[in-house]
Each structure stands twice: as C-alpha cells, then as structure tokens.
Amino acid sequence: AHKLSAILTSIGLEVEAVEEWESVKGGLEGIVVGEVLTCKKHPDAGKLTVTTVDTGAAGPLQIVCGAPNVAPGQKVAVAVAGARVFKGDESVVIKKTRIRGELSEGNICAEDELGLGTSHEGVMVLDKNAVPGTALSEYFEISRDTVFEIGLTPNRIDSGSHFGVARDLAAYLNINEGFSKRALLPSIENFRTDNNDNFHEVIIENAEACPRYTGVTISGLKVAESPAWLKNKLRAIGQNPINNVVDITNFVQHEIGQPLHAFDADRIDGKKVIIRNLPDNSKFITLDGVERKLSSRDLMISNVSEGMCIAGVFGGIKSGVTESTRNVFLESAYFNPVSIRKTAKRHSLSTDASFRFERGADPERTEWALKRASMLIKDIAGGKISSEVVDVYPEKIKRRTIDVSYGNIARLIGKQIDSGIIKKILDLLDIIILKEDGDRLMLEIPLYRVDVHREADVVEEILRIYGYNNIEIDEHVNSTLYFPEKPDREKLQNIISDMLTARGYAEIMCNSLNPASFYESNDFDRDRLVILANPLSSDLNALRQSLLFGGLSSVARNINRQNTDLKLYEFGNCYFYKKSGSPFPVVDDYSEKKCLDIFISGNREKQRWNYRTSPTDFYNIKAVVEMVFTRLGLDPGNISSSESSGKYFSESVTYLSGNKFLAEAGKISGNYLEKFDIGQDVFYAHIEWDLLVRLISKHRILFRELPR
C-alpha cells in the first residue's frame, strides 16, 4: 500500500489517506464457531447460565451467559479471551473473568455485539452444520479491502473512477516497472436485446446542453437488496447501498466515471423521454422531498406531461425506482459541463453525478456504460432487455488535435527521452499519433482528457508517466544572489495571514483583557501579570499574558453554535510586568510582545456528504507551524525541536532558535478544555512573532538541494 501510494502521488493522483476496510468492523477477529455442550443454572444468579462450549482446537470453554435462549446443541458465535467485540464505534476486549464466583472464559455473542444485526434478544444461533473452531470471519465470508482516498484536482476528472486510476497506474508500471498489461474494461460483447416490446422514444430539444443521450429499457426485473459483493464494494468507498438497480448505477459510475440514472419506465407518460427546458418557476419535487422552483435555464429530463429529473444533477421523486418497480428505463448521457454547473449552483445541489458532469464526462463512454449496467441489472435483478439501445447524438463531438515536437519535449523536460518511450506513453494514455513527420507529431486527444489542450499539456503527461524522479538534475546550477531589504513587519504578517486564510483558517481578534484567575496555574508567571488598577469587572481585570484563553473562548463559542470543524488564528500582543533580566524592551517597567497563535479542532476539512474526512491530530498543528517557518524562508530543519508534554499540553513539540524559545505546538490538556466546556480535542500553536521576524532580518541565505 505504501509503494502504491507513492506511485499514485508521483503521477499526480495524491493519496490523502489509506484505509483498511472490513465489511464488519474488527473483521470478527478472535471470534469462532462454538457448540454448546451443556447448560446449567448459575448457583448464585437465577438469570445466568453456566455453559460448556466446544470451540474446536481451543477445547471446551466454560462461559457464563445471560441470554435466555441458549441451549445445548446450538452452534453459536464465541468471542474467546483476547477478542475485541465492537458495538458501533466502541469496543470491548474479552477477558477471562469470574461472574458471581463462576469462571467465564469467553462470551457467547448476540448479533448486535458482532455488527451483524440489531437484535440483542439472545445469542445468535448459527446453522447446525457449522464446524466448531471455524473462524467466524470465514463462516460469514467477511470482506476486506484497502481503500486509497485520492485528492483529485478539478482538471483531472479523467481519474475520477477506478478505471481512470488504473489506466494511469498501468501506464506508469509499464514504463518504470516492466509491467506488460494495460487497464482493460469489462467486456460488453454479450450484450443482446431480448425484444423491442417496451421501446421509449428519446427527443432532444436542447442539443447544446445535451449533445448525446442514450437509453434502454429493461422489463420484468425485481427490485431487491443487492448481493453482498456489490454492497461491500459500495460501502468500502463510502456509498450506502439502496437497492440492486440503483446500486448498479452507482457501481458503474465509480467504475468508469459515467453517471447513470434509472427511471421507473411505467411512469414515463407517453413513452417519450424529452430533454428540454421548462418554463421559469415550474415546480419540481426532487428525490429528497424538496419542492424546487425551476429556472428556464435548467435542463430537464421530461415525459410528455411533466419533468422527471433535473438533468445531470438530481432525480425526481415521482419517477424514481422503488420496490414496486418492474420495468426500468436506464439513462446514460453527456451533458454540457457549464449547464450542469450553473444548475447545480442555482439549486445549491452537489451530487456524485453533478460532480462528474460539471467537470466533463466522456461522451464516447455513454453507450458502453449503458450496456455494462444493463447486463449487470439483468444478471442481478432479472428481467429482459426489452428495447434497442436508443442513441441520440445529433452532432458528434470531435476530438482535439495537437502538434508536438520531440525537440520541444526535450527542451521542456530537460532531458532527451527516447522516441519509442514517448510513443509508448502516448499509446498507454489513449493519445493517438495521427501523423509523424520528422521531429513533429500530430496527436489526437481522447475526449475524456478535458485538461489537455496544448503542447505543454502533452509534455506534462509524458513527464508524469515517465517519472519526475527519472529526470537528473545537473550538479552545476547557475543562480544570481541578491540581498533583500529588511523585512517589513506588516508585510510579513500579511503574507502569513494570506497563507492561513487561503488554507481555510479564519482570523480572530480577542479582547486583550482576561480574568486574572486564568493565570493562577503554574503554567504562567503570575508575578509578571499586569493587573488593572480600576477594572471594569472581575472578568476583565488583567492584561493577557497569552492568546490561549481568548482563542479557547472562540472555539467554545463556535462549538456551542454547531460549528465544530475549526481553523482559527490570531496575531496579538501579550503584556508583562517588568522582571529583572527581562529580554524585552520596557517602558515604565512594562513590556509587550507580539505573538501568533493558531487553533484547530474537529475534522481536517468540512464534512460533506460526498467526501470522507478525518479528525485533526497533533501532526496537523505541527505541520502548520513548520509551514509558517517555510513560508518566511526559514528551514524547519535548521530549527531544533523536541517533543514533550506538560504546561497546558498533553503532548507537544517545542522549537528553539539557538537557546531561545521560538514556538510550541500540541494538544491542549483536558483540564484547560474543561474550563471552557469544550468536549472535543483542540490543537494549539504559539509562535513568538517578534523573535521570528528578527531571525528573518539576519539575511541568512540558505541553500538546499533542488527538489527532484
């Protein structure tokens, strides 16, 4: 997984997370099939039963059980000592123990304790043919998978599917690892129309917004729960199974990147599917039950009497597939990205389909996806393909052609790559060489590559697959050195503010007055606290020594208002009473210094229905501090750091410049969070801004190896 992650990231598909997924949490590790041999009442507890259970190689175990339905001869699920049993997100490790004086060497489980159901009325009784000692993961055929979460840039929708990623990966492995195969799609050669009894006419009235529309009817199917393999495939990528028909459309969408939509064919009035725009303020109820007012610019999939679907965005509640559906009209289309993006934004909708259509689907894959899904529906849900494939494509979209030269490729890359390797890379990426004339190539670009428009884009594709690490850097680098002016403090602050804001941080400005009681702990020097002679109130009776408490107040206020995913920063002054040996310039025995404090809490990114995120951790706050150093031209590697705990942190890292304290970052300890009634982790960084600016002003020029 680590090597694969590195390869994917190197070819422009940044792996943000790798997750080991199991269809049942914990994978039922340590849980085996057992056979209840004997049962007797517990001598000291009327509702408990002392059982003897055969667990195969582990031998008979004595287990105290509280379930009323346990009986000799039953085959049951037994969690032996050391097994971890999950219930939701919580887990318990099974241990040998004594219950009311009787030894219990394991636990006979109910289905809800295993994540296999919701019942807790008694032990889960297995099939009588189950063999004692068999791992329950084997008995239930628990599915496991490794999931790579890839952060796609908006222009790389061609890799917004499993096949798209596989295509790039296979290309890289062919060039760099001696791999000899390329990514192949499942065959649709066996697609056959059974009859033409349920044909639906397709009419495109707005060909600019819908250049291509394909459809087919499948009749006599049975809508039901999907098979386990299909549900597990979808769950592994964060999709909730709905029913076999809808699940197949979602499966094919993620497989090839082509969104599909299934209509109840019996609800298509007039047996006509019309792609058109409806009048302004037409009312339409979407699948989520919300009534929406349409714009005349919204493209709709309609029948002869009413709209059925907001094209490429969201289906309608009246025409969707339900358990009573017997006939389905399946849609696979190509919609204009601009039209879809404007409609989705107009209605504040973001769906898997709109995500792909607004970035650019592949008009050449609509029919393949339709046939692939139709064959799966027929295999899984039954029925017959009861119409010819309708393919309305008024004006075929032409592929782009781009001229490139080997000379420009070598000049832009900085290395002469063998022409045979270049041709092989182009072939693996489905880029066709139409003509070769000496140094020049005329290339035909596949329509799914919406990001390749010019020669430089083609060169980038070649370099991406060839491997950036395969480009040698000349040992002799010529450069011109200059000495910058002294750093402008305000400009530096704006640079960091802009950087943090661009990364989703919000700037806060907190009161400079705090309660003196905040500084009573040993984490602060109370002797240096500036107490006001005439405070407005006891809550505002001291000048702050730290930005910490104002920031925690802001965090608590946001969490109380259901804003739990937070990224905050503050530039502000801290104030101190003069003490002998103070390193700060003082006026009338008082001093102040400017600090930068950063707070993060909750998830790394805002939670969205189509995006899985993860909680913030210690390394995120550490990375932010080092990002500030790097942005200001300081090499974090030249700043000493050490990890520790204490002060107001449960774990932290301290940064020193020489022997001077420069910054610290870590996880706020629980007793500080309790003061503000904060029930989630908060990570905090404090940077001595004045010292940081002084470091920059030394004009030290740092050299580092050029990145490869």
N, C-alpha and C positions, 0 to 999 in steps of 0.2 A: 504493500500500500504506500509506503514511504517513497519508493522509487517511482511508482506510477504518479504519485502526487507531484514529484519533482519534474517529471517529463511533461505532464499536463500544464504545469505552471510555466515551464520553459517555452511552450508553444503558444502561449497567450491565453490559456484557459486556467486562470488562477484558482487553485484549490483552496477554499476558505476553511473547510472542515472535512474530516474523515470520521465516519461514524460506523461502528459495528452494530448492525441492526438484527433483531431477532423477532420472530412473529409472536413470541411470548416473552415478556420481559424476564431476563435472567436465564432464558433458554432451558428452564427446568433442570438445571444442573444439580446433581445430588439427589434427585427425586427418582424413585424406581417403582416398578410394579411390585406389589406385595399381595400375599394371600393370607387372609385372616384365618388362623388355625383354631384359636379358642377365644372365648369371651366369658368374663365373669364380672360380677358386680364389684365395684371398689368397696373394700371393707369399711371405709370411713367417709364415703361420699356417694349418696344414693343415685346421683345423676351421672356419675362417671363409670366407665367400663375399663377393666384391665384386660388387654388383648395380647395374644401372641401372634406375631405376623412373620410369615416366611418371606424374606427379601432376597432369596437366591444365594449368591456367594457370601453375602454378609451374614447368613444364618438367621435363625429365628430371633426376633427382637420383641421385648416386652414394651408395649406402648399403651399409655393411659389415654383414653379417648372420651370425649364428651358428646359425640354425635349419637342421636337416638336410633339411627338406622343401621349402625354397624352390626355385622352378624358373621358367624363362621362360614367359610366357603367363599366369601366375597373376594374379588380381585379389586384392590384399592391402590391409590397413589400414596406412597410413603416418602416423606422427607426425612432422610436419615441425619444423624448428628453431623453438623458442619454445612448442611444445605442452607441456602438462602431462599426464603419464601417472600415473594413480592405481593403487596396488595396496593394497587395504584402505584404511586411513586415511593412508598415506604416499604421497607423490607425488614425481615427478622431472621437472624441466624438460629437455626435449630440446634439445641444443646441437650445432652443427657441431663436429666433433672429428676427430682423426686416430687411427685404431686400427691399431697396428703399422705406422705410416707411410702408411696409405691414408686419404684423406678420406672421412668419413661424414657426410652432410648430413641425416640423419634416422634413423628407427628403424622397421623393419617389425615389427609388433606381434603377439604371441600373444594369445589371447582373455583370459587371466587378467590381462594388463597393461592391458586396457581395461575390466575389470569385467564382461565379457560371458560369462564362464565360468570354469572352474577349470584348464583344460588349459594346460600350458607345454611340450608336447612339440614344438611347431613353430609357424610362423607361421599365423595364421588365414586360410584361403583363402575368399574371397568368391565369390558367384555370378558366373559368367562374363559375365553381361550387365551387371554393374556398370560405371558410366562413370567413368573416371579423373578425378580432381579433385572428384568429388561429396563433399560433407561427410559424414563417417560418421554424424553425428547425424541427417542427413536420410535416409541409407540405412537406418538401423535405427529410424527414427521415434522418436527419444528423446523421452520425455515430460517436460515441465516444469510446475511448478505453484508457486503461492505459498501457503504454509500459515500460517494465523493460529492461534496457540495461545491459547485463551481460558481464563482462570481463572474458572470458574463458582462462584458462591456456592451453598451447599446448597439454597437455596429456589428456584433458577432452573433446575430440570431441564427446563422447557419449552424452554430454549435448548440442551439437551444433544444437539442434532442439527443437521445442516446446514440443514434446512428451518426449524427453530426460529430459528436465527440469521438466516436470510434473511427470515423473516417480520418480525422486529423491524427489520431494516435497511431493508426496503422501506417499512415504516410511517414510519420517520424520514425517508427520502428523499422520500416523498410529501408530507409536511408541510413539509419545510425546503428541498428541492432541486427541486421541480417535477416529481418522478418521478410517472408516471401508472399504473404497474402494481403489482400486489401479488404476493406469493410464491404460486406455484401448485404443487401436487403433480402428478407424472406421472399421466396418465390410466390407469384400470384398466377402462375401458368395454369393452375387448375380451376381458376375462376370460370364458372359457367352460369349462364342464365337458364333457370329451370322452365320458366314460362313467361309470357308477357301479359298476364291476366290483371295486373294491378299497376298499369303504367300511369305515371303522372307527368303532365306536360310542364316544362320549365320555360318561363318567359323572362328575359332580362330587359327591363325598361331603362335602366341606367347603367350602360356598359362601361362608363368611365369609372364608376365606383365599384362595379363588379365585372372585371374583364372576363372571368371564367367561372362557370358554375356546373358542377357535376352532381348527379343524384341517382339513386337506385332504390327500389322497393323490395323489402323482404317481408313475406307474408307467412302467417301461421306459426310464428315463434312464440316462445313462452318467456315472459319477463320474470326473472327469479334472482336469487342470490348467486353471485359469481363463484366459480370454483376457487379452492384455496390458493392455487398458484397465482391466479390473477389478482385476488385480493392482497396477497402478500407482496406482489410486485408493486402495487399501487401504494400500499401502506409504507413500504420501505422508502418511497420518495415523498411521503407526507400527504398522500391523497387518500381521502376517505371513500371506501367502496360504497356504491349506491345500489346499482342492480347490474345484471350482466350486460345489458345493451349500453348503458351509459359508461360502465367501467371499460368496455372495449373501446369506445370512442376516446376515452381519456388515455388508455394504454397506447393506442396508435398515435395519438397526439404527441405523447412523450417519446415514443419510439422513433418517429420520423420527423416530428415538428409540424405536422399539418393538423390544425384544428378541424374537428368534425362536429356535426350536430345531428341528433336523431329526433324526428317528429313522429307523433302518432299519425300514421297515414290515414286513418279513418276520420281524423279531424281536419283534414285538408279539404276545405269546401271547394267543390267544383273540380277536384283532382288536378288543380293547377297551382304551381309554385311560381309566384311572381316576385321578381326582385325589383323594388321600386321605392320611391319616397312618398310618404303620406303627408297630408296637409298639416300645417302648423297647429299645435295644441291638440292633435289627436291623442286620445288616451290609450295607454297600453300597460297591462299588468305583467311584470316580469316574474321569473321563477321564484324570487324572494318574496312575492306577495305585494310588492310596492307598485302603486299606480303611478306611472310616469307620463308627463306631457311631452310629446314628441316635437321635434323641430322638423320643418320640411327638408332640412339637410340631412336628417338621419336616414340611412339606408335600411330598409325593412325587408324581411322575407315574409311574404303575404300569401294568402289564398285569395279567392275571388271576392271575399267579403270583408276580411279583416287581417291585421298583422299577426304574425305568428312568432317572430323573433327579431330582435334588434341585430341586424346582420353583423356577424363577427364579434359581437360583444356579449349578448345575454339573451337566453331563450325566454319564451313566454309561458305563462302558467297554464294556458288552455291547450297548448299543442304538445306539451312535453310527454315523455314516456312514463307510464305508470304500470302498476302490477296488472291492470286490466288490458293493457295494450297487446294486440295480437299482430298488428301489421305496422311496419316502421318504414318511413321514408328517410333515407340517410343522405345527408348533405356533405359535400366536400367542395370548397370554393376557394377562389382567390379574390380578396377584396383590396381596394386601394388603401395603402397604409395611412395616407393623410385623412381620408374619410373616416376610417376607423378610429384614429387617434382623436379627432375632433369630437366624434360622437361619444367616445368613452369619457373624455374630459367633460363634455357638456352634462353628462348624467352622473359624473363622479363614480364611474364604474371602472374596476380593474380586474379583469378575469384572465385565466390562462390563455383563452382564445385571443382576446384583445392584445395581450402582451406580445403575442407572436405576429398577429396580423399588422399591428401598427408599426412593427419593426421590419416587416417584409417577409411573407411566406414564399414558398416556391410554387409558382403557377404550373410547373411541369410535374409536380408530385400529387396533384389533386386526385387524378384518376387512380393512381397506384394506391393511395391511402384509402380511397373509397372501396376498392376491390379487396384490399387487405382486411379492412374492418368488416366488410360483408361476409367474407369467408369465415372469420372468427365468430361472428354472430351466428352464422348457420351452424357451425360446429358446436357452439356452446349453448345457444338458445333455441336451436332447431329452426324449422321453417324452410321456406324455399325462396330463392331469388326470383321474384315474380315480375321483373321488368328488365328491359335492356338498360344499360347504363346511358343516362342522358348526359351529354356533354355539350354545353352551350359555350362556345368560345368565338365570339364574333370577329375579333381581330387578334391574331396570335401575337404575343409579346416577343419581340426579337431579342436575342442575346447581344450583349455588347462585344465589340471587338477592340483590342488594344494592341498597339505596336510596341515592342520592346527590342532592345539590342543587348547582345552579350557584353558589349563594351560598357554600356550604362549600368548593367547589373554588377559588373566587376567594380566600377567606379563607386557606386553607392554602397556596396557591401564592404569594399576594401580588400577583396580577395578574388582571385580568378578561380571560379568554380567550374569544374569540368562540364562541358555542354551536355554530356549524357546524363549527369546527375540532375542538371536543371530540367531537362526534358522529363525525366522520371518523376521529379517532384510535381511538375505541372500535370502530368498524367494522373498521379495519385490524388491530386486535388480537383480532378474533373475539368481542368482547363485544357481545352483542345488547341493544338497547334494547327492552324489552317494553312499556314504557308511559312516556309523558311527560305530566306533569300540572303545568303552570305551571313552577315553579322546580325541580321534582323529577323524577328519572329512576329507573325501576326497571330494573335491569340483570340479564342472565343471563350468568354467567361460565362459560367453557368448562372442561371437567373437567381439561384439561391444565395449567391455571393453579392449581396447588396452593397458591400463595403469596398469592392474592387472596381475602381473607375479609371485609374491611370497607371502609367508605367511604374511609378514609385510604389503603388499598392501591390503590384505583381512582385516587385523585388522584395517587399516585406514578406510576402507569402513564401517566397523561395528561402529567404533567410530564416524565417520562423521554423520551417521544417528541416532545413539543413542544420540548424542549431547555432545559436548565438555563441555558445562556448567553443564552437569549432573555428571561430574567427580569431586568428592570432593577433595580438597587439604588438606593434613594433616597439622594441625596447627603447628606442630613441624617440622622445616626444619633444617637439619644439613648442615653447609657450612663451608668452610675454607676461612678465610680472609687473604689477603696479601696486602702489601703496594707497589704499583708500583713505579718505578723510576720516577724522574721528567720528565714531558713530553718533548719530542723532538719537537721543534717548526716546523722544516722542515717535520718531520714525521706526525705531526698533520695536516699541510697544505696538505700533500699528501693524507691523509685519506679523508679530505673533498673534495679535487679535484676529487679523485676517485669516491666518492659517487655521487657528482653532475654530473660528466661525465657519470656514469652508468645510470643516470636518464635522459639523453638526453641533458644536458647542455654543451655548448661549452665555453672553456676558451678564454678570450680576453686579450690582452696586449696593453694598450693605451699609448699615449705619456704623459710623466709627465709634459709637458709644455702646458699651456692653455692661451687663451686671458684673460687679466686682466678684461676685460669688463664682463666676465661671472660672476664675483663675486661682481657686483655693487649693487645687490639687498640686502635687509635687512636679507635675509636668510643666509648670510655669514658674517664673521667678516673681513671686508676689511683691518682693521688696522693690522691684522696678516698675510696679504698676502705677500708672498715673491716675490718681483719684481726683474727681472733681470736687471743688470746694462747695459749690452750690448746684447739685444735680437736680434735673427736672423731676426725676423719680429714682427709686432704688434700683429700677431695671436699667437705668441709663446713668450710672454713677462712676464709670471708669472709661478711659480711652483704651481701645482694644490693643492687646499685645499680639494678637493673631487674627487672621481672617477666617480661622476654622469655624468659630461659633456662628458667625453670620452666614457662612456657607451651609452649615448644617441646618440652620433655621430655614433657609431657602429650600433645601432638599426636603425637609419635613413638610413645608407648606405645599410643595408640588405633589408629594405623595398623597397628602390628605385630599388633594383635588384630582386624584386618579391619574396623575402624570408620573408614572413610576420609572420610566426609562429616561435618565437624566445625564446630561453632559454640561457642566457649568464651569465658568472660570471668572476670576476677579483679580484685577490689578488694584491694589490699595495700600495705603500707608499704615504702619503699625507704630505704636508710640511707647516710649520708655522713659522712666526716670533715670537720671544720670547715676551711674555707679562707678566707683574707682576702676580705672582701666577700660572704660567703655571704648570700643573700637569706632564708634560713630561720632561725627562732629556734633557738638552740643551747643545749644543756645539757652542760657539761663537754666542750666542743669537738666534740660530735657532733650531728647533726641527722637528722631523718627527715621524709618527706613521703608522703602517700597518693596512690596512682595507680590508675587504671582502665585495664587492658589487655584487648584483645579480639583473638581469633584466629579466623579462618575458613579452611577448606580443603576441597577436594573439590568436590562439587556443591552448588548452592544449596539444593536440597531433597533429602530422602532418595529414592533411586531406587526406583520402584515399577514393577511390570510394566505397569501401565496408564497410566503417567504419564511423559512425557519431561521430563528436567531438563537443566540446562546448568551448566558449571563456574563456580565463583566467580571474580570478577575484581576488578580494582583499584577499580572504581566501587562494588562492593558494600561494601567496607570503608570507603570514603569516605562512603557513604550512612549507614552505621551511626553514624559519628562525628557527622555532622550531625543524625541522628535524636536522639542524646543531647542535643545542644545545644537542639534544638527542644523536646524533652520538658521541659527545665528552664526554658523560657521565653526562651531566647536566640535571636536571629535569626541564622542562619548567614551571612546577607548582610551583617551588621554586623561579622563576624569576618574579618579579612583572611587570605587563603590563597594559597599559591604552590606549584606543582608542581616537583619536583626529583628528584634521585637522590643516592645516597651513603649514608654511615653504614651501617646494616645493611639498607638498602633498595636494590633495583634500580630502583624507581620509587616516588615518594612525594609526599605533599602535607603542607605544614606550615601550622598555624593559629596566628595571633598575635592577642593582645588588646593593642592598643597596640603596644608593643615587647617584650611579654612572651610567651615561648613557652607556648602553651596545649595543643597536641596535634599529633600527627603520625600519618600512616597510609600504608600502602603495601604493596608486595610484598617479602617477605624475600628477600635475595640468596642466591644458590646456595651460597656458602662457609659461611654460617651453617646452612643446611639440611643440608649435608654433615656437619657436626659431630654431628648427631643422626640421621644416616642416613635423612633424610626425602626420599622420591623424588617428591613432588608439591608443587605451589605452595602456599605459606602466606601469607595476607594478615593484617597485624598493625596494630593501632592502639594508640597510647599517649596517654592523656589525663591531664593534670595536675589531679587531682581537687580538691586544696586550692585552687588558683587558680580553678578553675571555680566552687566554692562561694562564694569571695569575690566573684566577678563577680555572682553572683545576689544577694548580700546588699546590693548597692548600690541596690536598689529602683528600678532604672530602668524606667520604663513605656514599652513600645514600642508604636507604633501602626502598623498596616499596613492596606492596602486589604482590604475584606471580600472573601472568595472569591466568585466568580460561579458 
